[in-house]
């Protein structure tokens, strides 16, 4: 009987994990759709601004070293 109980507990655990994964995938699909429909929103993201800032700093540093 304990073997069956263990199997049922594992099944429940897997169902919870599976639901979490499906929910995460749905969120990612929604975010992807937003980007596909309006790619310009990436320009307003904090991540893009950070990359742009790092690029500009690196560019200035390289110009300074080359002069």
PDB file of N, CA, C and O in Angstrom:
ATOM      1  N   UNK A   1       0.807  -1.193   0.000  1.00  0.00           N
ATOM      2  CA  UNK A   1       0.000   0.000   0.000  1.00  0.00           C
ATOM      3  C   UNK A   1       0.856   1.266   0.000  1.00  0.00           C
ATOM      4  O   UNK A   1       0.484   2.250  -0.640  1.00  0.00           O
ATOM      5  N   UNK A   2       1.977   1.268   0.690  1.00  0.00           N
ATOM      6  CA  UNK A   2       2.813   2.461   0.737  1.00  0.00           C
ATOM      7  C   UNK A   2       3.436   2.736  -0.642  1.00  0.00           C
ATOM      8  O   UNK A   2       3.689   3.892  -0.984  1.00  0.00           O
ATOM      9  N   UNK A   3       3.680   1.703  -1.419  1.00  0.00           N
ATOM     10  CA  UNK A   3       4.219   1.893  -2.764  1.00  0.00           C
ATOM     11  C   UNK A   3       3.218   2.661  -3.621  1.00  0.00           C
ATOM     12  O   UNK A   3       3.592   3.581  -4.349  1.00  0.00           O
ATOM     13  N   UNK A   4       1.954   2.283  -3.532  1.00  0.00           N
ATOM     14  CA  UNK A   4       0.909   2.968  -4.280  1.00  0.00           C
ATOM     15  C   UNK A   4       0.765   4.414  -3.814  1.00  0.00           C
ATOM     16  O   UNK A   4       0.579   5.318  -4.629  1.00  0.00           O
ATOM     17  N   UNK A   5       0.848   4.628  -2.526  1.00  0.00           N
ATOM     18  CA  UNK A   5       0.773   5.988  -1.978  1.00  0.00           C
ATOM     19  C   UNK A   5       1.932   6.835  -2.491  1.00  0.00           C
ATOM     20  O   UNK A   5       1.743   7.993  -2.864  1.00  0.00           O
ATOM     21  N   UNK A   6       3.125   6.258  -2.508  1.00  0.00           N
ATOM     22  CA  UNK A   6       4.303   6.965  -3.012  1.00  0.00           C
ATOM     23  C   UNK A   6       4.120   7.330  -4.475  1.00  0.00           C
ATOM     24  O   UNK A   6       4.441   8.446  -4.884  1.00  0.00           O
ATOM     25  N   UNK A   7       3.606   6.396  -5.266  1.00  0.00           N
ATOM     26  CA  UNK A   7       3.373   6.674  -6.680  1.00  0.00           C
ATOM     27  C   UNK A   7       2.354   7.788  -6.874  1.00  0.00           C
ATOM     28  O   UNK A   7       2.535   8.651  -7.733  1.00  0.00           O
ATOM     29  N   UNK A   8       1.299   7.776  -6.093  1.00  0.00           N
ATOM     30  CA  UNK A   8       0.282   8.822  -6.193  1.00  0.00           C
ATOM     31  C   UNK A   8       0.835  10.188  -5.791  1.00  0.00           C
ATOM     32  O   UNK A   8       0.513  11.199  -6.416  1.00  0.00           O
ATOM     33  N   UNK A   9       1.664  10.217  -4.752  1.00  0.00           N
ATOM     34  CA  UNK A   9       2.289  11.479  -4.333  1.00  0.00           C
ATOM     35  C   UNK A   9       3.208  12.007  -5.420  1.00  0.00           C
ATOM     36  O   UNK A   9       3.230  13.209  -5.689  1.00  0.00           O
ATOM     37  N   UNK A  10       3.965  11.117  -6.047  1.00  0.00           N
ATOM     38  CA  UNK A  10       4.856  11.542  -7.143  1.00  0.00           C
ATOM     39  C   UNK A  10       4.058  12.056  -8.326  1.00  0.00           C
ATOM     40  O   UNK A  10       4.444  13.035  -8.965  1.00  0.00           O
ATOM     41  N   UNK A  11       2.945  11.397  -8.617  1.00  0.00           N
ATOM     42  CA  UNK A  11       2.103  11.841  -9.725  1.00  0.00           C
ATOM     43  C   UNK A  11       1.570  13.242  -9.448  1.00  0.00           C
ATOM     44  O   UNK A  11       1.578  14.094 -10.337  1.00  0.00           O
ATOM     45  N   UNK A  12       1.113  13.486  -8.234  1.00  0.00           N
ATOM     46  CA  UNK A  12       0.605  14.803  -7.868  1.00  0.00           C
ATOM     47  C   UNK A  12       1.699  15.850  -7.971  1.00  0.00           C
ATOM     48  O   UNK A  12       1.471  16.955  -8.463  1.00  0.00           O
ATOM     49  N   UNK A  13       2.877  15.497  -7.508  1.00  0.00           N
ATOM     50  CA  UNK A  13       4.011  16.415  -7.582  1.00  0.00           C
ATOM     51  C   UNK A  13       4.347  16.746  -9.030  1.00  0.00           C
ATOM     52  O   UNK A  13       4.612  17.901  -9.363  1.00  0.00           O
ATOM     53  N   UNK A  14       4.335  15.742  -9.880  1.00  0.00           N
ATOM     54  CA  UNK A  14       4.615  15.962 -11.300  1.00  0.00           C
ATOM     55  C   UNK A  14       3.537  16.811 -11.958  1.00  0.00           C
ATOM     56  O   UNK A  14       3.836  17.620 -12.836  1.00  0.00           O
ATOM     57  N   UNK A  15       2.297  16.635 -11.546  1.00  0.00           N
ATOM     58  CA  UNK A  15       1.212  17.448 -12.095  1.00  0.00           C
ATOM     59  C   UNK A  15       1.394  18.918 -11.722  1.00  0.00           C
ATOM     60  O   UNK A  15       1.180  19.804 -12.549  1.00  0.00           O
ATOM     61  N   UNK A  16       1.786  19.171 -10.483  1.00  0.00           N
ATOM     62  CA  UNK A  16       2.022  20.545 -10.037  1.00  0.00           C
ATOM     63  C   UNK A  16       3.183  21.151 -10.816  1.00  0.00           C
ATOM     64  O   UNK A  16       3.101  22.291 -11.275  1.00  0.00           O
ATOM     65  N   UNK A  17       4.264  20.387 -10.965  1.00  0.00           N
ATOM     66  CA  UNK A  17       5.424  20.858 -11.708  1.00  0.00           C
ATOM     67  C   UNK A  17       5.062  21.113 -13.168  1.00  0.00           C
ATOM     68  O   UNK A  17       5.461  22.121 -13.750  1.00  0.00           O
ATOM     69  N   UNK A  18       4.317  20.205 -13.739  1.00  0.00           N
ATOM     70  CA  UNK A  18       3.896  20.343 -15.135  1.00  0.00           C
ATOM     71  C   UNK A  18       3.038  21.586 -15.327  1.00  0.00           C
ATOM     72  O   UNK A  18       3.209  22.308 -16.310  1.00  0.00           O
ATOM     73  N   UNK A  19       2.128  21.841 -14.411  1.00  0.00           N
ATOM     74  CA  UNK A  19       1.281  23.025 -14.502  1.00  0.00           C
ATOM     75  C   UNK A  19       2.124  24.291 -14.420  1.00  0.00           C
ATOM     76  O   UNK A  19       1.876  25.257 -15.142  1.00  0.00           O
ATOM     77  N   UNK A  20       3.118  24.283 -13.541  1.00  0.00           N
ATOM     78  CA  UNK A  20       4.013  25.437 -13.429  1.00  0.00           C
ATOM     79  C   UNK A  20       4.773  25.692 -14.716  1.00  0.00           C
ATOM     80  O   UNK A  20       4.945  26.841 -15.124  1.00  0.00           O
ATOM     81  N   UNK A  21       5.226  24.635 -15.352  1.00  0.00           N
ATOM     82  CA  UNK A  21       5.958  24.764 -16.611  1.00  0.00           C
ATOM     83  C   UNK A  21       5.034  25.296 -17.702  1.00  0.00           C
ATOM     84  O   UNK A  21       5.418  26.184 -18.464  1.00  0.00           O
ATOM     85  N   UNK A  22       3.833  24.762 -17.779  1.00  0.00           N
ATOM     86  CA  UNK A  22       2.870  25.218 -18.785  1.00  0.00           C
ATOM     87  C   UNK A  22       2.529  26.692 -18.563  1.00  0.00           C
ATOM     88  O   UNK A  22       2.442  27.456 -19.525  1.00  0.00           O
ATOM     89  N   UNK A  23       2.339  27.091 -17.327  1.00  0.00           N
ATOM     90  CA  UNK A  23       2.048  28.494 -17.027  1.00  0.00           C
ATOM     91  C   UNK A  23       3.207  29.395 -17.448  1.00  0.00           C
ATOM     92  O   UNK A  23       2.993  30.464 -18.018  1.00  0.00           O
ATOM     93  N   UNK A  24       4.441  28.956 -17.162  1.00  0.00           N
ATOM     94  CA  UNK A  24       5.616  29.731 -17.560  1.00  0.00           C
ATOM     95  C   UNK A  24       5.707  29.854 -19.075  1.00  0.00           C
ATOM     96  O   UNK A  24       6.023  30.922 -19.600  1.00  0.00           O
ATOM     97  N   UNK A  25       5.429  28.761 -19.771  1.00  0.00           N
ATOM     98  CA  UNK A  25       5.444  28.800 -21.235  1.00  0.00           C
ATOM     99  C   UNK A  25       4.392  29.751 -21.780  1.00  0.00           C
ATOM    100  O   UNK A  25       4.639  30.467 -22.751  1.00  0.00           O
ATOM    101  N   UNK A  26       3.234  29.759 -21.167  1.00  0.00           N
ATOM    102  CA  UNK A  26       2.176  30.671 -21.621  1.00  0.00           C
ATOM    103  C   UNK A  26       2.589  32.128 -21.446  1.00  0.00           C
ATOM    104  O   UNK A  26       2.323  32.960 -22.313  1.00  0.00           O
ATOM    105  N   UNK A  27       3.234  32.434 -20.332  1.00  0.00           N
ATOM    106  CA  UNK A  27       3.713  33.803 -20.101  1.00  0.00           C
ATOM    107  C   UNK A  27       4.752  34.171 -21.156  1.00  0.00           C
ATOM    108  O   UNK A  27       4.716  35.272 -21.705  1.00  0.00           O
ATOM    109  N   UNK A  28       5.674  33.259 -21.441  1.00  0.00           N
ATOM    110  CA  UNK A  28       6.700  33.530 -22.448  1.00  0.00           C
ATOM    111  C   UNK A  28       6.095  33.701 -23.839  1.00  0.00           C
ATOM    112  O   UNK A  28       6.551  34.540 -24.617  1.00  0.00           O
ATOM    113  N   UNK A  29       5.076  32.913 -24.151  1.00  0.00           N
ATOM    114  CA  UNK A  29       4.398  33.056 -25.450  1.00  0.00           C
ATOM    115  C   UNK A  29       3.730  34.418 -25.563  1.00  0.00           C
ATOM    116  O   UNK A  29       3.771  35.049 -26.620  1.00  0.00           O
ATOM    117  N   UNK A  30       3.117  34.871 -24.479  1.00  0.00           N
ATOM    118  CA  UNK A  30       2.483  36.192 -24.486  1.00  0.00           C
ATOM    119  C   UNK A  30       3.518  37.291 -24.694  1.00  0.00           C
ATOM    120  O   UNK A  30       3.293  38.224 -25.464  1.00  0.00           O
ATOM    121  N   UNK A  31       4.653  37.179 -24.006  1.00  0.00           N
ATOM    122  CA  UNK A  31       5.712  38.176 -24.163  1.00  0.00           C
ATOM    123  C   UNK A  31       6.261  38.156 -25.579  1.00  0.00           C
ATOM    124  O   UNK A  31       6.549  39.209 -26.148  1.00  0.00           O
ATOM    125  N   UNK A  32       6.408  36.977 -26.149  1.00  0.00           N
ATOM    126  CA  UNK A  32       6.897  36.856 -27.521  1.00  0.00           C
ATOM    127  C   UNK A  32       5.929  37.520 -28.488  1.00  0.00           C
ATOM    128  O   UNK A  32       6.343  38.245 -29.393  1.00  0.00           O
ATOM    129  N   UNK A  33       4.647  37.272 -28.295  1.00  0.00           N
ATOM    130  CA  UNK A  33       3.637  37.880 -29.163  1.00  0.00           C
ATOM    131  C   UNK A  33       3.688  39.402 -29.087  1.00  0.00           C
ATOM    132  O   UNK A  33       3.544  40.081 -30.103  1.00  0.00           O
ATOM    133  N   UNK A  34       3.891  39.940 -27.885  1.00  0.00           N
ATOM    134  CA  UNK A  34       3.993  41.388 -27.736  1.00  0.00           C
ATOM    135  C   UNK A  34       5.163  41.921 -28.541  1.00  0.00           C
ATOM    136  O   UNK A  34       5.046  42.948 -29.210  1.00  0.00           O
ATOM    137  N   UNK A  35       6.311  41.215 -28.476  1.00  0.00           N
ATOM    138  CA  UNK A  35       7.489  41.651 -29.223  1.00  0.00           C
ATOM    139  C   UNK A  35       7.299  41.497 -30.724  1.00  0.00           C
ATOM    140  O   UNK A  35       7.736  42.348 -31.500  1.00  0.00           O
ATOM    141  N   UNK A  36       6.654  40.421 -31.132  1.00  0.00           N
ATOM    142  CA  UNK A  36       6.417  40.206 -32.564  1.00  0.00           C
ATOM    143  C   UNK A  36       5.493  41.289 -33.108  1.00  0.00           C
ATOM    144  O   UNK A  36       5.709  41.810 -34.202  1.00  0.00           O
ATOM    145  N   UNK A  37       4.478  41.617 -32.345  1.00  0.00           N
ATOM    146  CA  UNK A  37       3.508  42.622 -32.796  1.00  0.00           C
ATOM    147  C   UNK A  37       4.022  44.051 -32.688  1.00  0.00           C
ATOM    148  O   UNK A  37       3.575  44.929 -33.426  1.00  0.00           O
ATOM    149  N   UNK A  38       4.956  44.288 -31.775  1.00  0.00           N
ATOM    150  CA  UNK A  38       5.473  45.636 -31.572  1.00  0.00           C
ATOM    151  C   UNK A  38       6.945  45.567 -31.151  1.00  0.00           C
ATOM    152  O   UNK A  38       7.260  45.753 -29.975  1.00  0.00           O
ATOM    153  N   UNK A  39       7.838  45.304 -32.096  1.00  0.00           N
ATOM    154  CA  UNK A  39       9.258  45.133 -31.736  1.00  0.00           C
ATOM    155  C   UNK A  39       9.917  46.393 -31.180  1.00  0.00           C
ATOM    156  O   UNK A  39      10.966  46.307 -30.542  1.00  0.00           O
ATOM    157  N   UNK A  40       9.324  47.545 -31.410  1.00  0.00           N
ATOM    158  CA  UNK A  40       9.937  48.781 -30.917  1.00  0.00           C
ATOM    159  C   UNK A  40       9.886  48.898 -29.397  1.00  0.00           C
ATOM    160  O   UNK A  40      10.599  49.724 -28.826  1.00  0.00           O
ATOM    161  N   UNK A  41       9.059  48.092 -28.727  1.00  0.00           N
ATOM    162  CA  UNK A  41       8.998  48.179 -27.264  1.00  0.00           C
ATOM    163  C   UNK A  41      10.303  47.735 -26.616  1.00  0.00           C
ATOM    164  O   UNK A  41      10.563  48.061 -25.458  1.00  0.00           O
ATOM    165  N   UNK A  42      11.119  46.999 -27.348  1.00  0.00           N
ATOM    166  CA  UNK A  42      12.409  46.571 -26.793  1.00  0.00           C
ATOM    167  C   UNK A  42      13.295  47.779 -26.506  1.00  0.00           C
ATOM    168  O   UNK A  42      14.119  47.749 -25.592  1.00  0.00           O
ATOM    169  N   UNK A  43      13.122  48.835 -27.285  1.00  0.00           N
ATOM    170  CA  UNK A  43      13.936  50.035 -27.102  1.00  0.00           C
ATOM    171  C   UNK A  43      13.671  50.718 -25.769  1.00  0.00           C
ATOM    172  O   UNK A  43      14.520  51.458 -25.273  1.00  0.00           O
ATOM    173  N   UNK A  44      12.517  50.480 -25.191  1.00  0.00           N
ATOM    174  CA  UNK A  44      12.163  51.085 -23.909  1.00  0.00           C
ATOM    175  C   UNK A  44      12.524  50.205 -22.717  1.00  0.00           C
ATOM    176  O   UNK A  44      12.333  50.612 -21.570  1.00  0.00           O
ATOM    177  N   UNK A  45      13.037  49.021 -22.969  1.00  0.00           N
ATOM    178  CA  UNK A  45      13.330  48.103 -21.871  1.00  0.00           C
ATOM    179  C   UNK A  45      14.618  48.506 -21.151  1.00  0.00           C
ATOM    180  O   UNK A  45      15.532  49.075 -21.748  1.00  0.00           O
ATOM    181  N   UNK A  46      14.666  48.199 -19.869  1.00  0.00           N
ATOM    182  CA  UNK A  46      15.860  48.488 -19.067  1.00  0.00           C
ATOM    183  C   UNK A  46      17.065  47.704 -19.570  1.00  0.00           C
ATOM    184  O   UNK A  46      18.190  48.202 -19.542  1.00  0.00           O
ATOM    185  N   UNK A  47      16.834  46.487 -20.026  1.00  0.00           N
ATOM    186  CA  UNK A  47      17.930  45.657 -20.521  1.00  0.00           C
ATOM    187  C   UNK A  47      18.576  46.286 -21.740  1.00  0.00           C
ATOM    188  O   UNK A  47      19.801  46.336 -21.843  1.00  0.00           O
ATOM    189  N   UNK A  48      17.758  46.765 -22.660  1.00  0.00           N
ATOM    190  CA  UNK A  48      18.294  47.402 -23.861  1.00  0.00           C
ATOM    191  C   UNK A  48      19.070  48.660 -23.508  1.00  0.00           C
ATOM    192  O   UNK A  48      20.147  48.906 -24.052  1.00  0.00           O
ATOM    193  N   UNK A  49      18.527  49.450 -22.603  1.00  0.00           N
ATOM    194  CA  UNK A  49      19.204  50.682 -22.200  1.00  0.00           C
ATOM    195  C   UNK A  49      20.558  50.374 -21.559  1.00  0.00           C
ATOM    196  O   UNK A  49      21.528  51.102 -21.770  1.00  0.00           O
ATOM    197  N   UNK A  50      20.620  49.306 -20.786  1.00  0.00           N
ATOM    198  CA  UNK A  50      21.891  48.907 -20.161  1.00  0.00           C
ATOM    199  C   UNK A  50      22.902  48.467 -21.210  1.00  0.00           C
ATOM    200  O   UNK A  50      24.072  48.843 -21.141  1.00  0.00           O
ATOM    201  N   UNK A  51      22.463  47.679 -22.172  1.00  0.00           N
ATOM    202  CA  UNK A  51      23.356  47.233 -23.248  1.00  0.00           C
ATOM    203  C   UNK A  51      23.845  48.433 -24.053  1.00  0.00           C
ATOM    204  O   UNK A  51      25.026  48.521 -24.392  1.00  0.00           O
ATOM    205  N   UNK A  52      22.946  49.342 -24.354  1.00  0.00           N
ATOM    206  CA  UNK A  52      23.317  50.530 -25.116  1.00  0.00           C
ATOM    207  C   UNK A  52      24.338  51.376 -24.348  1.00  0.00           C
ATOM    208  O   UNK A  52      25.302  51.872 -24.930  1.00  0.00           O
ATOM    209  N   UNK A  53      24.122  51.535 -23.052  1.00  0.00           N
ATOM    210  CA  UNK A  53      25.046  52.310 -22.216  1.00  0.00           C
ATOM    211  C   UNK A  53      26.430  51.648 -22.191  1.00  0.00           C
ATOM    212  O   UNK A  53      27.452  52.321 -22.329  1.00  0.00           O
ATOM    213  N   UNK A  54      26.449  50.332 -22.014  1.00  0.00           N
ATOM    214  CA  UNK A  54      27.721  49.616 -22.005  1.00  0.00           C
ATOM    215  C   UNK A  54      28.437  49.723 -23.341  1.00  0.00           C
ATOM    216  O   UNK A  54      29.660  49.857 -23.386  1.00  0.00           O
ATOM    217  N   UNK A  55      27.683  49.663 -24.424  1.00  0.00           N
ATOM    218  CA  UNK A  55      28.272  49.801 -25.755  1.00  0.00           C
ATOM    219  C   UNK A  55      28.896  51.185 -25.929  1.00  0.00           C
ATOM    220  O   UNK A  55      30.022  51.312 -26.410  1.00  0.00           O
ATOM    221  N   UNK A  56      28.159  52.211 -25.535  1.00  0.00           N
ATOM    222  CA  UNK A  56      28.674  53.574 -25.668  1.00  0.00           C
ATOM    223  C   UNK A  56      29.934  53.778 -24.823  1.00  0.00           C
ATOM    224  O   UNK A  56      30.895  54.401 -25.274  1.00  0.00           O
ATOM    225  N   UNK A  57      29.924  53.250 -23.596  1.00  0.00           N
ATOM    226  CA  UNK A  57      31.107  53.364 -22.739  1.00  0.00           C
ATOM    227  C   UNK A  57      32.303  52.643 -23.339  1.00  0.00           C
ATOM    228  O   UNK A  57      33.424  53.149 -23.305  1.00  0.00           O
ATOM    229  N   UNK A  58      32.061  51.473 -23.880  1.00  0.00           N
ATOM    230  CA  UNK A  58      33.138  50.705 -24.507  1.00  0.00           C
ATOM    231  C   UNK A  58      33.663  51.427 -25.743  1.00  0.00           C
ATOM    232  O   UNK A  58      34.868  51.459 -25.990  1.00  0.00           O
ATOM    233  N   UNK A  59      32.769  51.993 -26.496  1.00  0.00           N
ATOM    234  CA  UNK A  59      33.156  52.724 -27.702  1.00  0.00           C
ATOM    235  C   UNK A  59      34.029  53.931 -27.337  1.00  0.00           C
ATOM    236  O   UNK A  59      35.054  54.174 -27.974  1.00  0.00           O
ATOM    237  N   UNK A  60      33.621  54.680 -26.317  1.00  0.00           N
ATOM    238  CA  UNK A  60      34.402  55.834 -25.871  1.00  0.00           C
ATOM    239  C   UNK A  60      35.779  55.402 -25.368  1.00  0.00           C
ATOM    240  O   UNK A  60      36.787  56.051 -25.648  1.00  0.00           O
ATOM    241  N   UNK A  61      35.806  54.310 -24.632  1.00  0.00           N
ATOM    242  CA  UNK A  61      37.075  53.811 -24.104  1.00  0.00           C
ATOM    243  C   UNK A  61      38.010  53.426 -25.244  1.00  0.00           C
ATOM    244  O   UNK A  61      39.199  53.740 -25.198  1.00  0.00           O
ATOM    245  N   UNK A  62      37.499  52.761 -26.248  1.00  0.00           N
ATOM    246  CA  UNK A  62      38.320  52.356 -27.397  1.00  0.00           C
ATOM    247  C   UNK A  62      38.805  53.562 -28.175  1.00  0.00           C
ATOM    248  O   UNK A  62      39.941  53.578 -28.648  1.00  0.00           O
ATOM    249  N   UNK A  63      37.966  54.565 -28.315  1.00  0.00           N
ATOM    250  CA  UNK A  63      38.387  55.797 -29.019  1.00  0.00           C
ATOM    251  C   UNK A  63      39.498  56.489 -28.260  1.00  0.00           C
ATOM    252  O   UNK A  63      40.434  57.012 -28.864  1.00  0.00           O
ATOM    253  N   UNK A  64      39.403  56.496 -26.949  1.00  0.00           N
ATOM    254  CA  UNK A  64      40.423  57.127 -26.128  1.00  0.00           C
ATOM    255  C   UNK A  64      41.757  56.373 -26.260  1.00  0.00           C
ATOM    256  O   UNK A  64      42.817  56.993 -26.344  1.00  0.00           O
ATOM    257  N   UNK A  65      41.696  55.050 -26.278  1.00  0.00           N
ATOM    258  CA  UNK A  65      42.910  54.257 -26.412  1.00  0.00           C
ATOM    259  C   UNK A  65      43.546  54.402 -27.791  1.00  0.00           C
ATOM    260  O   UNK A  65      44.769  54.339 -27.918  1.00  0.00           O
ATOM    261  N   UNK A  66      42.742  54.592 -28.802  1.00  0.00           N
ATOM    262  CA  UNK A  66      43.254  54.716 -30.171  1.00  0.00           C
ATOM    263  C   UNK A  66      43.812  56.084 -30.469  1.00  0.00           C
ATOM    264  O   UNK A  66      44.548  56.241 -31.444  1.00  0.00           O
ATOM    265  N   UNK A  67      43.494  57.073 -29.673  1.00  0.00           N
ATOM    266  CA  UNK A  67      43.989  58.446 -29.928  1.00  0.00           C
ATOM    267  C   UNK A  67      45.188  58.746 -29.127  1.00  0.00           C
ATOM    268  O   UNK A  67      45.731  59.847 -29.218  1.00  0.00           O
TER     269      UNK A  67
END
